[in-house]
Structure formats: C-alpha cells, structure tokens
C-alpha cells in the first residue's frame, strides 16, 4: 500500500532584503528549507533568520 502525502510540507524561506536590495556586498540570495504543518498554518509564514549575504538577521518569507 502506498502512503498518503501527509500534513507536513517542505517549504523554502528566502531573504526579503536580498531580493529588493541591488547594492549589497554579494550577488547571492539567502535561502533556508524547513517543514510546516499545512493544516495548522495554511498561509505563508515569515521567520527571522540570519542572512549571510546581508550579514544580519532579516525576515525570510516562504516562496513557492
């Protein structure tokens, strides 16, 4: 029997500062992967994580 997909979903978080700021020290964009429960949090999440390109803690939003 095949298992069902489940409620946990792997998502990608991307730095909001790196996307909008063109005059930064590096050309990269900070990304993290994590899991979320789609039943408890159906909307997109936003967490404060460390961005190695901005060299500070910034908001990281969920991308599709």
PDB file with SEQRES, HELIX, SHEET and CRYST1 records, atoms N, CA, C and O in Angstrom:
SEQRES   1 A   64  UNK UNK UNK UNK UNK UNK UNK UNK UNK UNK UNK UNK UNK          
SEQRES   2 A   64  UNK UNK UNK UNK UNK UNK UNK UNK UNK UNK UNK UNK UNK          
SEQRES   3 A   64  UNK UNK UNK UNK UNK UNK UNK UNK UNK UNK UNK UNK UNK          
SEQRES   4 A   64  UNK UNK UNK UNK UNK UNK UNK UNK UNK UNK UNK UNK UNK          
SEQRES   5 A   64  UNK UNK UNK UNK UNK UNK UNK UNK UNK UNK UNK UNK              
HELIX    1 AA1 UNK A   16  UNK A   20  1                                   5    
SHEET    1 AA1 4 UNK A  31  UNK A  37  0                                        
SHEET    2 AA1 4 UNK A   8  UNK A  15 -1                                        
SHEET    3 AA1 4 UNK A  56  UNK A  63 -1                                        
SHEET    4 AA1 4 UNK A  46  UNK A  51 -1                                        
CRYST1    1.000    1.000    1.000  90.00  90.00  90.00 P 1           1          
ATOM      1  N   UNK A   1       0.826  -1.187   0.000  1.00  0.00           N  
ATOM      2  CA  UNK A   1       0.000   0.000   0.000  1.00  0.00           C  
ATOM      3  C   UNK A   1       0.868   1.247   0.000  1.00  0.00           C  
ATOM      4  O   UNK A   1       1.910   1.300   0.653  1.00  0.00           O  
ATOM      5  N   UNK A   2       0.429   2.227  -0.727  1.00  0.00           N  
ATOM      6  CA  UNK A   2       1.155   3.489  -0.796  1.00  0.00           C  
ATOM      7  C   UNK A   2       0.745   4.387   0.366  1.00  0.00           C  
ATOM      8  O   UNK A   2      -0.415   4.407   0.778  1.00  0.00           O  
ATOM      9  N   UNK A   3       1.727   5.131   0.886  1.00  0.00           N  
ATOM     10  CA  UNK A   3       1.435   6.065   1.970  1.00  0.00           C  
ATOM     11  C   UNK A   3       0.817   7.338   1.412  1.00  0.00           C  
ATOM     12  O   UNK A   3       1.086   7.733   0.277  1.00  0.00           O  
ATOM     13  N   UNK A   4      -0.019   7.976   2.233  1.00  0.00           N  
ATOM     14  CA  UNK A   4      -0.594   9.251   1.812  1.00  0.00           C  
ATOM     15  C   UNK A   4       0.450  10.351   1.955  1.00  0.00           C  
ATOM     16  O   UNK A   4       1.495  10.142   2.571  1.00  0.00           O  
ATOM     17  N   UNK A   5       0.176  11.499   1.398  1.00  0.00           N  
ATOM     18  CA  UNK A   5       1.134  12.596   1.384  1.00  0.00           C  
ATOM     19  C   UNK A   5       1.408  13.157   2.772  1.00  0.00           C  
ATOM     20  O   UNK A   5       2.534  13.567   3.055  1.00  0.00           O  
ATOM     21  N   UNK A   6       0.413  13.186   3.635  1.00  0.00           N  
ATOM     22  CA  UNK A   6       0.611  13.679   4.994  1.00  0.00           C  
ATOM     23  C   UNK A   6       0.362  15.174   5.099  1.00  0.00           C  
ATOM     24  O   UNK A   6       0.074  15.847   4.110  1.00  0.00           O  
ATOM     25  N   UNK A   7       0.480  15.678   6.329  1.00  0.00           N  
ATOM     26  CA  UNK A   7       0.207  17.095   6.551  1.00  0.00           C  
ATOM     27  C   UNK A   7       1.462  17.943   6.544  1.00  0.00           C  
ATOM     28  O   UNK A   7       1.385  19.157   6.359  1.00  0.00           O  
ATOM     29  N   UNK A   8       2.624  17.324   6.744  1.00  0.00           N  
ATOM     30  CA  UNK A   8       3.887  18.088   6.735  1.00  0.00           C  
ATOM     31  C   UNK A   8       4.333  18.356   5.312  1.00  0.00           C  
ATOM     32  O   UNK A   8       4.239  17.486   4.446  1.00  0.00           O  
ATOM     33  N   UNK A   9       4.819  19.568   5.075  1.00  0.00           N  
ATOM     34  CA  UNK A   9       5.192  20.028   3.753  1.00  0.00           C  
ATOM     35  C   UNK A   9       6.548  20.723   3.836  1.00  0.00           C  
ATOM     36  O   UNK A   9       6.764  21.531   4.739  1.00  0.00           O  
ATOM     37  N   UNK A  10       7.462  20.432   2.920  1.00  0.00           N  
ATOM     38  CA  UNK A  10       8.765  21.084   2.879  1.00  0.00           C  
ATOM     39  C   UNK A  10       8.612  22.418   2.160  1.00  0.00           C  
ATOM     40  O   UNK A  10       8.097  22.470   1.043  1.00  0.00           O  
ATOM     41  N   UNK A  11       9.060  23.498   2.803  1.00  0.00           N  
ATOM     42  CA  UNK A  11       8.948  24.839   2.220  1.00  0.00           C  
ATOM     43  C   UNK A  11      10.331  25.485   2.146  1.00  0.00           C  
ATOM     44  O   UNK A  11      11.270  25.034   2.802  1.00  0.00           O  
ATOM     45  N   UNK A  12      10.448  26.537   1.346  1.00  0.00           N  
ATOM     46  CA  UNK A  12      11.686  27.297   1.215  1.00  0.00           C  
ATOM     47  C   UNK A  12      11.442  28.717   1.699  1.00  0.00           C  
ATOM     48  O   UNK A  12      10.453  29.351   1.329  1.00  0.00           O  
ATOM     49  N   UNK A  13      12.356  29.212   2.533  1.00  0.00           N  
ATOM     50  CA  UNK A  13      12.299  30.588   3.026  1.00  0.00           C  
ATOM     51  C   UNK A  13      13.397  31.392   2.353  1.00  0.00           C  
ATOM     52  O   UNK A  13      14.544  30.952   2.288  1.00  0.00           O  
ATOM     53  N   UNK A  14      13.043  32.587   1.846  1.00  0.00           N  
ATOM     54  CA  UNK A  14      14.006  33.437   1.137  1.00  0.00           C  
ATOM     55  C   UNK A  14      14.068  34.804   1.783  1.00  0.00           C  
ATOM     56  O   UNK A  14      13.050  35.342   2.220  1.00  0.00           O  
ATOM     57  N   UNK A  15      15.279  35.373   1.843  1.00  0.00           N  
ATOM     58  CA  UNK A  15      15.505  36.680   2.461  1.00  0.00           C  
ATOM     59  C   UNK A  15      14.784  37.782   1.671  1.00  0.00           C  
ATOM     60  O   UNK A  15      14.881  37.841   0.445  1.00  0.00           O  
ATOM     61  N   UNK A  16      14.068  38.645   2.380  1.00  0.00           N  
ATOM     62  CA  UNK A  16      13.352  39.736   1.724  1.00  0.00           C  
ATOM     63  C   UNK A  16      14.279  40.901   1.399  1.00  0.00           C  
ATOM     64  O   UNK A  16      14.031  41.637   0.444  1.00  0.00           O  
ATOM     65  N   UNK A  17      15.350  41.080   2.182  1.00  0.00           N  
ATOM     66  CA  UNK A  17      16.292  42.174   1.950  1.00  0.00           C  
ATOM     67  C   UNK A  17      17.123  41.926   0.696  1.00  0.00           C  
ATOM     68  O   UNK A  17      17.358  42.854  -0.078  1.00  0.00           O  
ATOM     69  N   UNK A  18      17.567  40.700   0.484  1.00  0.00           N  
ATOM     70  CA  UNK A  18      18.400  40.375  -0.676  1.00  0.00           C  
ATOM     71  C   UNK A  18      17.626  40.513  -1.988  1.00  0.00           C  
ATOM     72  O   UNK A  18      18.199  40.881  -3.014  1.00  0.00           O  
ATOM     73  N   UNK A  19      16.342  40.222  -1.953  1.00  0.00           N  
ATOM     74  CA  UNK A  19      15.540  40.304  -3.172  1.00  0.00           C  
ATOM     75  C   UNK A  19      15.360  41.743  -3.625  1.00  0.00           C  
ATOM     76  O   UNK A  19      15.380  42.027  -4.823  1.00  0.00           O  
ATOM     77  N   UNK A  20      15.182  42.666  -2.659  1.00  0.00           N  
ATOM     78  CA  UNK A  20      14.864  44.048  -3.018  1.00  0.00           C  
ATOM     79  C   UNK A  20      16.094  44.945  -3.125  1.00  0.00           C  
ATOM     80  O   UNK A  20      16.044  45.965  -3.813  1.00  0.00           O  
ATOM     81  N   UNK A  21      17.189  44.594  -2.466  1.00  0.00           N  
ATOM     82  CA  UNK A  21      18.377  45.450  -2.422  1.00  0.00           C  
ATOM     83  C   UNK A  21      19.378  45.024  -3.497  1.00  0.00           C  
ATOM     84  O   UNK A  21      19.909  43.915  -3.450  1.00  0.00           O  
ATOM     85  N   UNK A  22      19.631  45.902  -4.455  1.00  0.00           N  
ATOM     86  CA  UNK A  22      20.572  45.586  -5.532  1.00  0.00           C  
ATOM     87  C   UNK A  22      22.003  45.991  -5.189  1.00  0.00           C  
ATOM     88  O   UNK A  22      22.944  45.453  -5.774  1.00  0.00           O  
ATOM     89  N   UNK A  23      22.193  46.924  -4.259  1.00  0.00           N  
ATOM     90  CA  UNK A  23      23.527  47.400  -3.896  1.00  0.00           C  
ATOM     91  C   UNK A  23      23.976  46.729  -2.609  1.00  0.00           C  
ATOM     92  O   UNK A  23      24.135  47.397  -1.588  1.00  0.00           O  
ATOM     93  N   UNK A  24      24.180  45.432  -2.643  1.00  0.00           N  
ATOM     94  CA  UNK A  24      24.665  44.697  -1.485  1.00  0.00           C  
ATOM     95  C   UNK A  24      26.033  44.128  -1.780  1.00  0.00           C  
ATOM     96  O   UNK A  24      26.527  44.249  -2.901  1.00  0.00           O  
ATOM     97  N   UNK A  25      26.647  43.512  -0.798  1.00  0.00           N  
ATOM     98  CA  UNK A  25      28.028  43.085  -0.949  1.00  0.00           C  
ATOM     99  C   UNK A  25      28.200  41.830  -1.789  1.00  0.00           C  
ATOM    100  O   UNK A  25      29.313  41.554  -2.237  1.00  0.00           O  
ATOM    101  N   UNK A  26      27.141  41.059  -2.019  1.00  0.00           N  
ATOM    102  CA  UNK A  26      27.244  39.814  -2.764  1.00  0.00           C  
ATOM    103  C   UNK A  26      26.028  39.643  -3.666  1.00  0.00           C  
ATOM    104  O   UNK A  26      24.984  40.254  -3.436  1.00  0.00           O  
ATOM    105  N   UNK A  27      26.169  38.817  -4.682  1.00  0.00           N  
ATOM    106  CA  UNK A  27      25.075  38.613  -5.632  1.00  0.00           C  
ATOM    107  C   UNK A  27      24.147  37.484  -5.228  1.00  0.00           C  
ATOM    108  O   UNK A  27      23.212  37.185  -5.970  1.00  0.00           O  
ATOM    109  N   UNK A  28      24.359  36.844  -4.089  1.00  0.00           N  
ATOM    110  CA  UNK A  28      23.561  35.699  -3.675  1.00  0.00           C  
ATOM    111  C   UNK A  28      22.295  36.088  -2.939  1.00  0.00           C  
ATOM    112  O   UNK A  28      22.115  37.238  -2.539  1.00  0.00           O  
ATOM    113  N   UNK A  29      21.409  35.094  -2.767  1.00  0.00           N  
ATOM    114  CA  UNK A  29      20.178  35.264  -2.008  1.00  0.00           C  
ATOM    115  C   UNK A  29      20.132  34.161  -0.964  1.00  0.00           C  
ATOM    116  O   UNK A  29      20.309  32.987  -1.290  1.00  0.00           O  
ATOM    117  N   UNK A  30      19.896  34.532   0.289  1.00  0.00           N  
ATOM    118  CA  UNK A  30      19.862  33.573   1.384  1.00  0.00           C  
ATOM    119  C   UNK A  30      18.570  32.773   1.340  1.00  0.00           C  
ATOM    120  O   UNK A  30      17.483  33.344   1.246  1.00  0.00           O  
ATOM    121  N   UNK A  31      18.691  31.429   1.408  1.00  0.00           N  
ATOM    122  CA  UNK A  31      17.520  30.554   1.413  1.00  0.00           C  
ATOM    123  C   UNK A  31      17.689  29.471   2.463  1.00  0.00           C  
ATOM    124  O   UNK A  31      18.782  28.936   2.650  1.00  0.00           O  
ATOM    125  N   UNK A  32      16.591  29.152   3.149  1.00  0.00           N  
ATOM    126  CA  UNK A  32      16.528  28.082   4.137  1.00  0.00           C  
ATOM    127  C   UNK A  32      15.394  27.146   3.744  1.00  0.00           C  
ATOM    128  O   UNK A  32      14.414  27.583   3.142  1.00  0.00           O  
ATOM    129  N   UNK A  33      15.513  25.871   4.076  1.00  0.00           N  
ATOM    130  CA  UNK A  33      14.407  24.931   3.904  1.00  0.00           C  
ATOM    131  C   UNK A  33      13.964  24.461   5.277  1.00  0.00           C  
ATOM    132  O   UNK A  33      14.786  24.267   6.172  1.00  0.00           O  
ATOM    133  N   UNK A  34      12.663  24.278   5.439  1.00  0.00           N  
ATOM    134  CA  UNK A  34      12.085  23.819   6.687  1.00  0.00           C  
ATOM    135  C   UNK A  34      10.779  23.105   6.365  1.00  0.00           C  
ATOM    136  O   UNK A  34      10.374  23.026   5.205  1.00  0.00           O  
ATOM    137  N   UNK A  35      10.127  22.590   7.392  1.00  0.00           N  
ATOM    138  CA  UNK A  35       8.841  21.922   7.217  1.00  0.00           C  
ATOM    139  C   UNK A  35       7.780  22.673   7.991  1.00  0.00           C  
ATOM    140  O   UNK A  35       8.059  23.281   9.024  1.00  0.00           O  
ATOM    141  N   UNK A  36       6.547  22.626   7.478  1.00  0.00           N  
ATOM    142  CA  UNK A  36       5.430  23.216   8.201  1.00  0.00           C  
ATOM    143  C   UNK A  36       4.219  22.304   8.078  1.00  0.00           C  
ATOM    144  O   UNK A  36       4.113  21.516   7.139  1.00  0.00           O  
ATOM    145  N   UNK A  37       3.317  22.421   9.027  1.00  0.00           N  
ATOM    146  CA  UNK A  37       2.082  21.664   9.019  1.00  0.00           C  
ATOM    147  C   UNK A  37       1.044  22.472   8.261  1.00  0.00           C  
ATOM    148  O   UNK A  37       0.665  23.560   8.694  1.00  0.00           O  
ATOM    149  N   UNK A  38       0.584  21.951   7.139  1.00  0.00           N  
ATOM    150  CA  UNK A  38      -0.327  22.748   6.305  1.00  0.00           C  
ATOM    151  C   UNK A  38      -1.733  22.862   6.870  1.00  0.00           C  
ATOM    152  O   UNK A  38      -2.499  23.725   6.439  1.00  0.00           O  
ATOM    153  N   UNK A  39      -2.089  22.008   7.828  1.00  0.00           N  
ATOM    154  CA  UNK A  39      -3.403  22.136   8.467  1.00  0.00           C  
ATOM    155  C   UNK A  39      -3.415  23.263   9.495  1.00  0.00           C  
ATOM    156  O   UNK A  39      -4.396  23.998   9.606  1.00  0.00           O  
ATOM    157  N   UNK A  40      -2.315  23.398  10.250  1.00  0.00           N  
ATOM    158  CA  UNK A  40      -2.254  24.436  11.283  1.00  0.00           C  
ATOM    159  C   UNK A  40      -1.908  25.805  10.718  1.00  0.00           C  
ATOM    160  O   UNK A  40      -2.412  26.813  11.214  1.00  0.00           O  
ATOM    161  N   UNK A  41      -1.063  25.870   9.694  1.00  0.00           N  
ATOM    162  CA  UNK A  41      -0.649  27.147   9.107  1.00  0.00           C  
ATOM    163  C   UNK A  41      -0.815  27.098   7.594  1.00  0.00           C  
ATOM    164  O   UNK A  41       0.161  26.853   6.884  1.00  0.00           O  
ATOM    165  N   UNK A  42      -2.016  27.322   7.084  1.00  0.00           N  
ATOM    166  CA  UNK A  42      -2.226  27.285   5.635  1.00  0.00           C  
ATOM    167  C   UNK A  42      -1.644  28.500   4.910  1.00  0.00           C  
ATOM    168  O   UNK A  42      -1.328  28.413   3.724  1.00  0.00           O  
ATOM    169  N   UNK A  43      -1.498  29.631   5.609  1.00  0.00           N  
ATOM    170  CA  UNK A  43      -0.949  30.828   4.971  1.00  0.00           C  
ATOM    171  C   UNK A  43       0.569  30.747   4.934  1.00  0.00           C  
ATOM    172  O   UNK A  43       1.167  29.885   5.579  1.00  0.00           O  
ATOM    173  N   UNK A  44       1.184  31.634   4.186  1.00  0.00           N  
ATOM    174  CA  UNK A  44       2.644  31.654   4.079  1.00  0.00           C  
ATOM    175  C   UNK A  44       3.251  32.199   5.359  1.00  0.00           C  
ATOM    176  O   UNK A  44       2.726  33.139   5.956  1.00  0.00           O  
ATOM    177  N   UNK A  45       4.359  31.604   5.776  1.00  0.00           N  
ATOM    178  CA  UNK A  45       4.984  32.015   7.035  1.00  0.00           C  
ATOM    179  C   UNK A  45       6.167  32.937   6.776  1.00  0.00           C  
ATOM    180  O   UNK A  45       6.737  32.958   5.685  1.00  0.00           O  
ATOM    181  N   UNK A  46       6.519  33.698   7.809  1.00  0.00           N  
ATOM    182  CA  UNK A  46       7.649  34.619   7.746  1.00  0.00           C  
ATOM    183  C   UNK A  46       8.422  34.492   9.061  1.00  0.00           C  
ATOM    184  O   UNK A  46       7.860  34.686  10.139  1.00  0.00           O  
ATOM    185  N   UNK A  47       9.718  34.164   8.963  1.00  0.00           N  
ATOM    186  CA  UNK A  47      10.557  33.979  10.137  1.00  0.00           C  
ATOM    187  C   UNK A  47      11.784  34.873  10.044  1.00  0.00           C  
ATOM    188  O   UNK A  47      12.221  35.240   8.954  1.00  0.00           O  
ATOM    189  N   UNK A  48      12.327  35.215  11.195  1.00  0.00           N  
ATOM    190  CA  UNK A  48      13.557  35.993  11.237  1.00  0.00           C  
ATOM    191  C   UNK A  48      14.730  35.030  11.297  1.00  0.00           C  
ATOM    192  O   UNK A  48      14.873  34.288  12.269  1.00  0.00           O  
ATOM    193  N   UNK A  49      15.569  35.032  10.272  1.00  0.00           N  
ATOM    194  CA  UNK A  49      16.712  34.133  10.174  1.00  0.00           C  
ATOM    195  C   UNK A  49      17.955  34.960   9.838  1.00  0.00           C  
ATOM    196  O   UNK A  49      17.847  36.120   9.442  1.00  0.00           O  
ATOM    197  N   UNK A  50      19.143  34.351  10.001  1.00  0.00           N  
ATOM    198  CA  UNK A  50      20.384  35.033   9.683  1.00  0.00           C  
ATOM    199  C   UNK A  50      20.667  34.934   8.192  1.00  0.00           C  
ATOM    200  O   UNK A  50      20.628  33.844   7.622  1.00  0.00           O  
ATOM    201  N   UNK A  51      20.951  36.061   7.563  1.00  0.00           N  
ATOM    202  CA  UNK A  51      21.309  36.106   6.145  1.00  0.00           C  
ATOM    203  C   UNK A  51      22.808  36.339   6.057  1.00  0.00           C  
ATOM    204  O   UNK A  51      23.309  37.353   6.541  1.00  0.00           O  
ATOM    205  N   UNK A  52      23.523  35.410   5.443  1.00  0.00           N  
ATOM    206  CA  UNK A  52      24.980  35.554   5.361  1.00  0.00           C  
ATOM    207  C   UNK A  52      25.396  36.584   4.327  1.00  0.00           C  
ATOM    208  O   UNK A  52      26.533  37.056   4.358  1.00  0.00           O  
ATOM    209  N   UNK A  53      24.515  36.942   3.421  1.00  0.00           N  
ATOM    210  CA  UNK A  53      24.836  37.965   2.416  1.00  0.00           C  
ATOM    211  C   UNK A  53      24.605  39.372   2.968  1.00  0.00           C  
ATOM    212  O   UNK A  53      25.370  40.283   2.652  1.00  0.00           O  
ATOM    213  N   UNK A  54      23.582  39.566   3.774  1.00  0.00           N  
ATOM    214  CA  UNK A  54      23.335  40.856   4.433  1.00  0.00           C  
ATOM    215  C   UNK A  54      24.143  40.981   5.721  1.00  0.00           C  
ATOM    216  O   UNK A  54      24.338  42.085   6.229  1.00  0.00           O  
ATOM    217  N   UNK A  55      24.614  39.852   6.249  1.00  0.00           N  
ATOM    218  CA  UNK A  55      25.396  39.773   7.476  1.00  0.00           C  
ATOM    219  C   UNK A  55      24.608  40.271   8.688  1.00  0.00           C  
ATOM    220  O   UNK A  55      25.170  40.923   9.568  1.00  0.00           O  
ATOM    221  N   UNK A  56      23.297  39.963   8.737  1.00  0.00           N  
ATOM    222  CA  UNK A  56      22.448  40.332   9.856  1.00  0.00           C  
ATOM    223  C   UNK A  56      21.189  39.473   9.838  1.00  0.00           C  
ATOM    224  O   UNK A  56      20.934  38.756   8.871  1.00  0.00           O  
ATOM    225  N   UNK A  57      20.405  39.548  10.908  1.00  0.00           N  
ATOM    226  CA  UNK A  57      19.149  38.830  10.968  1.00  0.00           C  
ATOM    227  C   UNK A  57      18.093  39.624  10.203  1.00  0.00           C  
ATOM    228  O   UNK A  57      17.888  40.808  10.467  1.00  0.00           O  
ATOM    229  N   UNK A  58      17.425  38.966   9.252  1.00  0.00           N  
ATOM    230  CA  UNK A  58      16.397  39.617   8.432  1.00  0.00           C  
ATOM    231  C   UNK A  58      15.176  38.717   8.346  1.00  0.00           C  
ATOM    232  O   UNK A  58      15.229  37.549   8.730  1.00  0.00           O  
ATOM    233  N   UNK A  59      14.077  39.263   7.840  1.00  0.00           N  
ATOM    234  CA  UNK A  59      12.874  38.478   7.629  1.00  0.00           C  
ATOM    235  C   UNK A  59      13.030  37.604   6.391  1.00  0.00           C  
ATOM    236  O   UNK A  59      13.494  38.054   5.344  1.00  0.00           O  
ATOM    237  N   UNK A  60      12.634  36.353   6.536  1.00  0.00           N  
ATOM    238  CA  UNK A  60      12.657  35.399   5.430  1.00  0.00           C  
ATOM    239  C   UNK A  60      11.223  34.940   5.205  1.00  0.00           C  
ATOM    240  O   UNK A  60      10.582  34.433   6.126  1.00  0.00           O  
ATOM    241  N   UNK A  61      10.712  35.116   3.980  1.00  0.00           N  
ATOM    242  CA  UNK A  61       9.348  34.723   3.648  1.00  0.00           C  
ATOM    243  C   UNK A  61       9.333  33.435   2.863  1.00  0.00           C  
ATOM    244  O   UNK A  61      10.291  33.095   2.168  1.00  0.00           O  
ATOM    245  N   UNK A  62       8.235  32.727   2.984  1.00  0.00           N  
ATOM    246  CA  UNK A  62       8.041  31.478   2.259  1.00  0.00           C  
ATOM    247  C   UNK A  62       7.830  31.769   0.772  1.00  0.00           C  
ATOM    248  O   UNK A  62       7.052  32.651   0.408  1.00  0.00           O  
ATOM    249  N   UNK A  63       8.533  31.017  -0.085  1.00  0.00           N  
ATOM    250  CA  UNK A  63       8.341  31.149  -1.528  1.00  0.00           C  
ATOM    251  C   UNK A  63       7.815  29.833  -2.055  1.00  0.00           C  
ATOM    252  O   UNK A  63       7.936  28.800  -1.397  1.00  0.00           O  
ATOM    253  N   UNK A  64       7.240  29.867  -3.223  1.00  0.00           N  
ATOM    254  CA  UNK A  64       6.680  28.659  -3.823  1.00  0.00           C  
ATOM    255  C   UNK A  64       7.656  28.031  -4.769  1.00  0.00           C  
ATOM    256  O   UNK A  64       7.356  26.999  -5.370  1.00  0.00           O  
TER     257      UNK A  64                                                      
END                                                                             
